[in-house]
Amino acid sequence: MPQKHAKNNGSSTYGVFSHTERKQCDFMSSQEARCGSDSQLPFGWCALSLRPAVDPVATPSGHVYSREAILEHLVTKQAELKRARELWEAEQAADARREREASARNDETLLLEFEQANDPLVRDAPAAAKPGPKRARLDDGSYSHSNFAAPVKTGSTELVVRDMSKKVDMDARDLHKAELSRTSYWLPSFTPEAPAKKLAEPPRRPPSPMTGAPLRSKDLYKLDLRKAESAKTSRNDHDGSDVRYLCHVSGDEITTQNVLLIRNTGCVVLEPVATRLGLMKEKRCPVSGAKFKDKDVVKLKTAVSGYSASGGKDLVVKKYRAQGGGA
């Protein structure tokens, strides 16, 4: 049974589309969704294995990794950079060799022209008796081609001179070539060639997995994470979501608060607790009593939850999709 006329697209008053119909006819559409807490990385989890960090370390950017995972990443990337650098150096050597060969050919051509211009036999001889330009000796023992036209077996010298003295209409030739390329674009002479892509110089050090900044193994700071005794309830006992970590000073559970790391001692302290105790003024570790400097304090990346007040734009994902009219 056919549907009612009011259900058809464009059936509103005066044939104007509704907002929903116009949105459906757009070529590009987007969908936004907010990620829940299940899609967020809790504090103390490895950013590579997405599991609770084993022998945890932190980078200067504040990301937490398992030592084995981040070292494996650095070793793999270092091997890739080594192979990329070998290819880049080979390309640079080939370019330099081609430039030297071109420069040598130009120097040899200039030398031959100079010798011919200053040769008294050539300079003082009549025009008809002047020999052709000297030819350069190639590596294989042969000689390069002369700039003069090849001798013609049939015909006289006047005919060759007359043919070479003809005026060529460059504009008409260019127009003919353009028209031929438009109508006969499949000819090999009109096939465009992609320029050779030059390799970019690879970096010296492997990049960080999260930020892409150069990272060295000695830039990793050891973390002393203390697990909470009371585990959080979880649907799956083996998914690791019941692992929670505590502040070394207050013993509070770390969820979405800002966390500071004293890298020379590995102490993990909540930022509100450090501010309340004045640790940044005293510059002394509250656990070991060791002194530290401002550069020894690293702000770790905090976890976020699925609530609107946590994480901000990082929780919103947007997906674009192309669709036809009326789809």
C-alpha positions in Angstrom: 0.0 0.0 0.0 1.5 3.4 -1.0 2.3 5.8 1.8 0.5 9.0 2.4 1.4 12.1 0.3 2.4 13.9 3.5 5.1 11.3 4.2 6.9 12.0 0.9 10.0 14.2 0.8 9.3 17.8 -0.2 5.6 17.5 0.5 5.5 20.4 2.9 3.8 23.7 2.1 4.9 25.3 -1.2 7.2 22.4 -1.9 9.9 23.6 0.6 12.1 21.0 2.3 11.9 20.7 6.0 15.1 21.0 8.1 15.4 17.2 8.4 15.0 16.7 4.7 17.6 19.4 3.9 20.0 17.7 6.3 19.4 14.3 4.6 20.1 15.8 1.2 23.5 17.3 2.2 26.5 15.7 0.7 28.4 15.6 3.9 26.9 14.8 7.3 28.4 14.3 10.7 27.6 12.6 13.9 28.8 13.5 17.3 29.0 11.2 20.3 30.4 11.5 23.8 32.8 8.8 25.0 32.0 7.2 28.3 34.4 6.1 31.0 34.9 2.7 29.4 36.7 4.3 26.5 39.1 6.4 28.7 42.5 5.3 29.9 42.6 5.2 33.7 45.6 6.6 35.6 48.6 4.3 35.8 47.8 2.4 32.6 50.3 1.9 29.8 49.5 4.1 26.8 50.8 1.4 24.5 49.5 -1.9 25.9 46.3 -0.3 27.4 46.8 -2.4 30.5 48.0 -1.6 34.0 51.6 -0.6 33.6 54.2 -3.2 34.6 57.4 -1.6 35.9 55.9 1.8 35.1 57.9 4.7 33.6 56.9 8.2 32.6 58.1 10.4 29.7 58.7 14.2 29.9 55.3 14.7 28.4 53.7 13.0 31.4 52.5 9.8 29.7 52.8 6.5 31.6 54.1 3.3 29.9 55.3 -0.1 30.8 59.1 -0.2 30.6 59.1 -3.2 28.3 56.5 -1.8 25.9 58.2 1.6 25.5 61.7 0.1 25.1 60.4 -2.2 22.5 58.9 0.7 20.7 62.1 2.7 20.8 64.2 -0.2 19.5 61.8 -0.9 16.6 61.6 2.8 15.6 65.4 3.2 15.9 65.8 0.3 13.4 63.3 1.9 11.0 65.1 5.3 11.2 68.4 3.6 10.5 67.1 2.0 7.3 65.4 5.3 6.3 68.7 7.2 6.9 70.6 4.7 4.7 68.2 5.3 1.8 68.3 9.0 2.3 72.1 9.1 2.3 72.2 7.0 -0.8 69.8 9.4 -2.5 71.9 12.4 -1.4 75.1 10.7 -2.7 73.4 10.0 -6.1 72.3 13.6 -6.4 75.8 14.9 -5.6 77.3 12.5 -8.2 74.9 13.7 -10.9 75.7 17.3 -10.1 79.4 16.7 -10.3 79.0 15.0 -13.7 76.8 17.8 -15.0 79.3 20.4 -13.8 82.2 18.4 -15.4 80.3 18.3 -18.7 79.7 22.0 -18.6 83.3 22.8 -17.8 84.5 20.6 -20.7 82.1 22.3 -23.1 83.3 25.7 -22.1 86.9 24.6 -22.5 86.2 23.2 -26.0 84.5 26.5 -27.0 87.4 28.5 -25.6 90.0 26.4 -27.5 88.0 26.7 -30.7 87.6 30.5 -30.3 91.3 31.0 -29.7 92.6 28.6 -32.3 94.3 30.8 -35.0 93.6 28.2 -37.7 89.9 28.5 -37.0 89.8 32.2 -36.2 91.6 33.4 -39.3 90.2 30.9 -41.8 87.3 31.9 -44.1 83.8 31.1 -43.1 83.4 28.3 -45.7 86.7 26.7 -44.7 86.1 26.7 -40.9 86.0 23.2 -39.5 83.2 22.1 -37.2 83.4 22.3 -33.5 85.6 19.9 -31.7 84.0 16.9 -30.2 84.5 15.7 -26.7 85.9 12.3 -26.0 83.5 10.2 -24.0 84.4 7.5 -21.4 83.7 4.6 -23.7 86.3 6.0 -26.3 83.7 7.4 -28.7 83.2 11.1 -29.5 80.2 13.3 -28.8 78.0 14.5 -31.7 78.8 17.7 -33.5 76.5 20.7 -33.3 76.3 20.8 -37.1 73.7 18.9 -39.0 74.6 15.5 -40.3 75.9 15.4 -43.9 73.3 14.8 -46.5 74.1 12.2 -49.1 71.8 13.6 -51.8 71.4 17.3 -52.7 73.8 20.2 -52.7 75.3 22.3 -49.9 73.0 25.2 -51.0 69.9 23.1 -50.4 71.1 22.2 -46.9 71.8 25.9 -46.1 68.4 26.9 -47.5 66.6 24.3 -45.4 68.4 25.4 -42.3 67.8 29.1 -43.0 64.0 28.7 -43.0 62.1 30.8 -40.5 60.1 28.8 -38.1 56.8 30.3 -36.7 57.2 29.4 -33.0 53.7 30.6 -32.1 52.1 28.4 -34.8 54.2 25.4 -33.7 53.2 25.9 -30.1 49.5 26.2 -31.0 49.7 23.0 -33.1 51.4 21.2 -30.2 48.8 22.3 -27.7 45.9 21.3 -30.0 47.6 17.9 -30.6 48.0 17.4 -26.9 44.3 18.2 -26.4 43.0 15.8 -29.1 45.8 13.1 -28.8 46.5 13.2 -25.1 47.2 9.4 -25.1 50.4 9.8 -27.1 53.5 9.0 -25.0 55.1 12.4 -25.8 52.1 14.1 -24.0 51.9 11.7 -21.0 52.8 13.7 -17.9 55.4 12.3 -15.7 55.3 12.5 -12.0 58.4 14.2 -10.5 60.7 12.1 -8.5 59.7 12.3 -4.8 62.6 13.3 -2.7 63.1 11.5 0.6 62.9 13.7 3.7 65.8 13.5 6.1 64.8 11.2 8.9 65.2 12.3 12.5 68.1 11.1 14.6 66.0 9.8 17.5 62.8 7.8 17.6 59.6 9.6 18.3 57.4 9.4 21.3 54.3 7.3 20.7 51.9 9.9 22.0 53.5 13.3 21.2 55.9 12.5 18.3 58.7 14.4 20.1 62.2 12.8 20.1 62.5 10.4 22.9 65.5 8.6 24.4 65.7 5.7 26.9 67.4 7.9 29.5 64.4 10.3 29.3 62.2 7.7 31.0 61.5 8.4 34.7 60.7 5.5 37.0 57.3 5.6 38.8 56.6 4.2 42.2 52.9 3.4 42.0 51.2 2.1 45.0 48.1 0.0 44.4 45.0 0.4 46.5 44.1 -2.6 48.7 40.4 -2.4 48.2 39.8 -3.2 44.5 36.9 -1.6 42.6 34.1 -4.0 41.6 34.3 -5.0 38.0 32.2 -7.2 35.7 35.4 -9.0 34.6 38.0 -9.9 37.2 40.7 -10.1 34.5 40.2 -6.9 32.6 42.4 -4.9 35.0 39.8 -2.2 35.6 39.9 -3.0 39.4 43.5 -1.7 39.7 43.6 1.7 41.4 46.6 3.7 42.6 47.1 5.9 45.7 48.8 9.2 46.5 52.0 8.7 48.5 51.3 11.4 50.9 47.5 11.5 51.5 46.7 8.0 50.6 43.8 9.2 48.5 42.8 7.2 45.4 43.9 8.8 42.1 41.1 9.1 39.6 40.8 12.3 37.6 42.9 14.6 39.8 46.1 16.4 38.7 49.2 14.3 39.7 52.8 15.4 40.1 55.8 13.2 39.8 59.1 13.9 41.6 61.3 12.2 39.1 64.5 11.9 41.1 62.6 9.9 43.8 59.6 8.5 41.9 57.2 9.9 44.4 53.6 10.5 43.1 51.7 13.2 44.8 48.3 14.8 44.1 48.7 18.4 43.0 46.1 19.8 45.6 48.0 17.9 48.4 51.4 19.3 47.2 49.9 22.8 47.1 48.5 22.5 50.6 51.7 21.2 52.0 53.9 23.8 50.2 56.1 21.2 48.6 57.1 23.5 45.7 58.4 26.0 48.2 60.3 23.7 50.4 61.5 21.6 47.4 61.9 18.5 49.5 60.3 15.1 48.8 57.7 14.3 51.5 58.5 10.6 51.4 62.3 10.3 51.2 63.3 13.8 52.3 65.5 14.3 49.2 65.8 17.8 47.7 64.6 18.4 44.2 64.5 21.2 41.7 61.7 22.7 39.7 62.8 20.7 36.6 62.5 17.5 38.6 58.7 17.9 38.8 56.7 16.4 36.0 52.9 16.7 35.6 51.5 13.4 34.7 48.6 13.0 32.3 45.4 12.6 34.2 42.6 10.2 33.5 39.1 11.5 32.5 35.6 10.2 33.2 32.5 10.2 31.1 30.9 13.2 32.9 30.5 16.5 31.0 32.8 18.3 33.5 35.7 16.0 32.9 38.0 15.9 29.9 36.3 18.7 27.9 36.5 18.3 24.1 38.7 15.2 24.4 35.5 13.2 25.2 33.6 14.4 22.1 34.2 12.4 18.9 32.9 13.5 15.5 32.4 11.3 12.5 32.0 12.6 8.9 30.4 10.6 6.2 29.6 11.3 2.5 26.2 10.5 1.2 24.1 11.1 -1.9 21.1 13.3 -2.3 18.2 12.1 -0.3 20.2 9.3 1.4 
